[in-house]
Amino acid sequence: MTAAQALLLSGVGGAGKTTIAQAVAGLLTAEQHPTGVLDLDAVAQFGPKRAGPALHDRAALPGLGFHDQLRVHNLAAVWATYRDVGARFMVVSGPVDTADERAAYTWALEGCDVRVVRLETAPEVIAERTRDTRGPEWDLQAALAVKHEAVQDFTVSNDREPEATAVEVLGMVGWPGG
């Protein structure tokens, strides 16, 4: 394998993106594969909300809001650091709902073969997972109603233990451990 490999785990809030990203990374690192992992929501926590201008000119990100731009630019910075210390795999959890978002994340993951896997999770499971973790403004029905473009390479049902889902994801993308 010559190019580094990147996996973007997408899905609605509560689908298990971060949990499965951690499980995938755990399986890879257990087999001694240099692997970075990043939660895109964690690198875009900035307030107050605003519709600010592009972060800078080196990457035009049309159609992406301020927080999406933060995700992209912070992913690029973190990936560069991981790559410099020898990472061959990058596992990222976060929303990838449009072709523009996929293109922007692919740009940020310079030199990577990028795969997108969308996690599908039953609404009642999402409701249970988010009951104590989302604020009072969280609206499950609104989250489920958000339309996304079919930008994924694969879709995986997240209806079992995280390690089992992680093994399926690894198999789908053709990575070790799958």
Salt bridges, closest charged atoms under 4 A:
GLU31 OE1 - HIS33 NE2 3.57
ASP41 OD1 - ARG71 NH2 2.98
ASP68 OD1 - ARG71 NH1 2.68
ASP97 OD1 - ARG118 NH1 3.32
ASP113 OD2 - ARG115 NH2 3.64
GLU120 OE2 - ARG118 NE 3.62
GLU128 OE1 - ARG131 NH1 2.41
ASP153 OD2 - ARG102 NH2 3.04
ASP159 OD1 - ARG160 NH1 2.76
GLU168 OE1 - ARG160 NH2 1.83
